[in-house]
Amino acid sequence: MLGSVFPGIPTNLGVLYLTGGNSSLKPEYATTWTTSLKLEPRFAKGLRIEGSYFDISFRDRVAQPLTNALNAFNDPTAGSLAIRNPTSAQIAAAVARLPQGAQNFTGLPDASVVIGGIVDNTIQNAARQTIRGFDLAVDYQAKLNANDTLQLTGSLTYQESDQQLAEGKPVVQLSGLIFNPPHWRGRIGGTFRHANTGLSLFANYVGGTLDNRLQPNLRVGAFTSLDAVVRIRAADESGPFRGLEATVGLMNMFNERPDTIRNTNAALPPYDSANYSVA
C-alpha cells in the first residue's frame, strides 16, 4: 500500500502491511462467570424479566493486535508492530513470513516501490482481554380473546472490553471504538397474532462509536432501524396446503443509513461494516 493510506509515512513510499494468520499462535483460554436473575411476578401474569451480568477474562486471546492500524505510525502503543524506515533485513524477514509472498497494491511498478514502513497486524496472542457487561430482557404475553394474542419483547445489552497485547504494554479500550462492539445495543417491539395471521414490528438500536483512527477523533452516530414481518399460515388441517406458511419481511423499512466514516483507502466501505448494515 502507498504511504498515503497511513498518516506518518511519506505519501510516495510504500508500506508493507501484514495481515492474516500467524504460525506461532497458541491456544487461547478464558475464565467466565455469569450471574442471572429471572422474575415472573404473580401480579402481572405473562410478564417475564431476566437480567444477567457476565465477565469473561481471556488469556492468550487470539486477536488482531492493532485496533487502529491506519494510524499505527502515530500510535505510541504500536511499538515494534509499526516500523518506520525498515532495513533490508527487516523487509526480507517480513516477506518470508508470507506464504504467497507480497502483493503490490500501490499501483506502481514493483521495481519503483520503496518500502518506507512495515505494519504487522497479523493475528497474535494478546496477553489478556476482558469483556464484561449485562443483558436485560423483558417479555410479556397476553391472550386478548380466543383468536388474538399479543407478545411484547425488549432487550438491552451493555458491554465494556479492553485488551493488553503483552505484559508491560498499556491496556487499550475496545468497546465503543470504531470496528469494535459499541457499548449499547437494544431491540424492542411486539407481535400481534390473529388466528393464522401474525404481524411483528421491531425497532433496533446500535449505539455509536468513536473513530480514533485519524486526528481529530470523530463520533460515529448511533444506528436505528425498523423491521416488520407478516406471517400467514394456511388454516387447512389436511390436504396439500396443510402447514404451509408465507412470510413477508421488510428490514430497515425507512432505509436508514449508517454514518459515513473517513477512509484513506477508496476501496474500503465508507461505513463501519462491523457494526452497521446498509441493507
C-alpha positions in Angstrom: 0.0 0.0 0.0 1.1 3.6 -0.5 2.1 5.7 2.4 -0.9 8.0 1.7 -3.1 5.4 3.4 -1.0 5.6 6.6 -0.6 9.0 8.1 3.0 9.5 9.3 4.7 8.0 6.2 5.6 10.0 3.1 2.9 9.5 0.5 5.3 8.4 -2.2 6.7 5.5 -0.2 5.2 2.0 0.1 4.0 0.3 3.3 4.4 -3.4 3.8 1.1 -4.3 5.6 1.0 -7.8 7.1 -2.4 -9.3 8.0 -3.9 -12.8 8.3 -2.8 -15.8 10.3 0.4 -16.5 12.3 2.2 -19.8 12.5 3.2 -19.1 16.1 -0.3 -18.9 17.6 -1.1 -20.7 20.8 -4.5 -21.8 22.1 -6.5 -19.2 24.0 -8.0 -19.7 27.4 -10.9 -18.0 29.2 -12.3 -17.8 32.7 -16.0 -17.0 32.5 -18.6 -16.3 35.2 -22.2 -15.1 35.0 -25.0 -14.3 37.4 -28.6 -14.2 36.4 -31.9 -13.2 37.8 -35.4 -14.2 36.5 -38.6 -12.6 37.7 -42.2 -13.7 36.9 -44.4 -11.6 39.2 -47.7 -13.0 40.2 -49.4 -9.7 39.9 -48.6 -9.5 36.2 -49.4 -12.8 34.6 -47.5 -13.3 31.4 -44.6 -11.0 32.3 -41.1 -12.3 32.5 -38.0 -10.2 33.3 -34.5 -11.6 33.0 -31.2 -9.9 33.8 -27.6 -11.2 33.7 -24.1 -9.9 34.3 -21.2 -11.5 32.6 -17.4 -11.3 33.0 -15.0 -13.1 30.6 -11.2 -12.9 31.1 -9.2 -14.3 28.2 -5.5 -15.3 28.3 -3.5 -15.6 25.1 -6.6 -14.2 23.3 -6.3 -14.7 19.6 -6.9 -11.2 18.1 -5.5 -8.6 15.7 -3.1 -6.6 17.8 -3.7 -3.2 16.3 -7.2 -1.6 16.9 -6.1 1.4 14.9 -4.0 0.0 12.1 -4.3 3.1 9.8 -2.8 5.3 12.5 -0.1 2.7 13.5 2.8 5.0 12.8 1.4 7.7 15.1 0.3 5.3 17.8 2.9 5.1 20.6 1.4 1.8 21.8 2.1 0.1 18.5 5.8 -0.4 19.3 7.6 -2.9 17.0 4.3 -3.6 15.1 4.9 -0.3 13.2 8.4 0.2 11.8 9.5 3.3 10.0 12.4 3.1 7.5 12.9 -0.6 7.9 16.2 -2.2 6.9 16.6 -4.6 4.0 16.8 -7.5 6.6 13.6 -6.4 8.3 11.8 -6.3 4.9 13.1 -9.7 3.9 12.1 -11.2 7.2 8.6 -9.8 6.9 8.1 -11.1 3.3 9.5 -14.5 4.3 6.5 -14.9 6.7 4.0 -14.6 3.8 3.1 -18.0 2.3 2.4 -16.5 -1.1 4.8 -13.6 -1.0 4.0 -9.9 -1.0 1.4 -8.4 -3.4 1.8 -4.9 -4.8 -1.3 -2.7 -4.3 0.4 0.6 -4.7 -0.4 0.9 -8.5 3.4 1.4 -9.1 5.7 -1.0 -10.9 7.4 -3.4 -8.5 10.9 -2.0 -9.3 9.9 1.5 -8.3 8.3 0.8 -5.0 10.4 1.9 -2.0 9.3 0.5 1.4 9.1 3.2 3.9 7.4 1.3 6.7 6.1 -2.1 7.9 2.8 -2.6 9.8 2.4 -6.1 11.4 -1.3 -6.6 12.0 -1.2 -10.4 11.8 -3.3 -12.3 14.3 -1.5 -12.8 17.5 -2.0 -13.9 21.1 -2.8 -11.0 23.3 -1.6 -11.2 26.9 -5.2 -10.7 28.1 -8.6 -9.4 27.0 -11.6 -8.8 29.2 -15.3 -8.5 28.3 -17.9 -7.6 30.8 -21.4 -6.2 30.8 -25.1 -7.0 31.4 -28.1 -8.2 29.4 -31.7 -7.3 30.2 -34.7 -9.0 28.6 -38.4 -8.3 29.1 -41.2 -10.4 27.7 -44.9 -10.0 28.1 -47.6 -12.2 26.6 -51.3 -11.7 26.8 -54.2 -13.6 25.3 -56.7 -10.9 24.3 -59.5 -13.3 23.3 -60.0 -16.7 21.7 -58.3 -15.7 18.4 -56.0 -12.8 19.3 -52.7 -12.8 21.3 -50.1 -10.1 21.9 -46.5 -10.5 22.7 -44.2 -7.6 23.7 -40.5 -8.0 24.0 -37.5 -5.9 24.6 -33.8 -6.5 25.2 -30.8 -4.3 26.2 -27.1 -5.0 26.3 -24.2 -3.0 27.7 -20.6 -4.1 27.2 -17.1 -3.0 28.2 -14.0 -4.6 26.9 -10.2 -3.9 26.8 -7.1 -5.6 25.8 -3.4 -5.8 26.7 -1.2 -7.1 23.9 1.7 -8.1 26.1 3.0 -7.7 29.6 4.1 -4.2 30.2 2.1 -2.8 27.3 -0.8 -0.4 28.0 -4.3 -1.6 28.4 -6.3 -0.5 25.3 -10.1 0.1 25.3 -12.0 -1.9 22.7 -15.7 -1.4 23.2 -17.0 1.9 21.9 -14.3 2.3 19.3 -14.9 2.0 15.6 -15.0 -1.6 14.2 -15.4 -2.9 17.8 -18.7 -3.6 19.6 -20.5 -0.4 20.8 -21.3 0.0 24.4 -25.1 -0.2 23.9 -27.4 -2.4 21.8 -31.2 -2.7 22.1 -34.3 -4.1 20.5 -37.9 -3.6 21.3 -41.2 -4.5 19.6 -44.1 -6.8 19.5 -46.1 -9.5 17.7 -49.9 -9.5 17.2 -51.4 -12.8 16.2 -55.0 -13.2 14.9 -56.0 -16.7 14.1 -53.5 -17.8 11.4 -52.0 -14.4 10.8 -49.2 -12.6 12.6 -47.7 -9.2 12.4 -44.4 -8.3 14.0 -42.9 -4.8 14.4 -39.4 -4.2 15.9 -37.1 -1.3 16.4 -33.4 -2.0 16.6 -30.7 0.3 18.1 -26.9 0.0 17.8 -25.0 2.6 19.8 -22.5 5.0 18.3 -18.7 4.5 18.4 -15.6 6.7 18.4 -13.5 6.9 15.2 -10.0 7.3 16.7 -8.0 6.2 13.6 -7.2 9.7 12.5 -7.0 13.1 14.1 -9.2 14.7 15.2 -11.3 11.9 16.7 -14.9 11.9 15.5 -18.1 10.3 16.7 -19.9 7.7 14.6 -23.6 8.2 15.2 -25.9 5.5 16.5 -28.0 3.5 14.1 -31.7 2.9 14.5 -33.8 0.8 12.1 -37.4 -0.5 12.0 -38.3 -4.0 10.8 -41.7 -5.5 10.0 -42.7 -9.2 9.3 -46.1 -10.6 8.3 -46.8 -14.3 8.5 -49.8 -16.1 7.1 -50.3 -19.8 7.8 -52.8 -22.0 5.9 -55.8 -22.9 8.1 -56.2 -26.3 6.3 -55.9 -29.2 8.7 -55.4 -31.6 5.8 -54.6 -31.6 2.1 -51.7 -30.1 0.1 -51.7 -26.7 1.9 -51.5 -28.1 5.4 -48.7 -26.4 7.3 -48.0 -24.0 4.5 -46.8 -20.6 5.7 -45.9 -17.5 3.8 -43.7 -14.8 5.3 -43.0 -11.3 4.1 -40.4 -9.2 5.8 -39.4 -5.6 5.5 -36.0 -4.9 7.0 -34.9 -1.3 7.7 -38.2 0.0 6.4 -37.2 3.6 6.3 -33.9 2.9 4.6 -31.8 4.4 7.4 -28.1 4.5 6.6 -25.1 4.5 8.9 -22.8 7.5 9.2 -20.2 7.9 6.6 -16.7 7.4 8.0 -13.3 8.7 6.9 -11.2 6.4 4.8 -7.7 6.9 3.3 -8.3 3.9 1.0 -11.1 4.4 -1.5 -11.5 0.6 -1.8 -12.8 0.3 1.8 -16.5 0.6 2.7 -17.4 4.2 3.7 -19.1 3.0 6.9 -18.4 0.8 9.9 -19.3 -2.5 8.3 -18.5 -4.4 11.6 -21.5 -2.9 13.4 -23.9 -1.3 10.9 -25.8 -2.6 7.9 -26.6 -0.7 4.7 -29.4 -3.1 3.8 
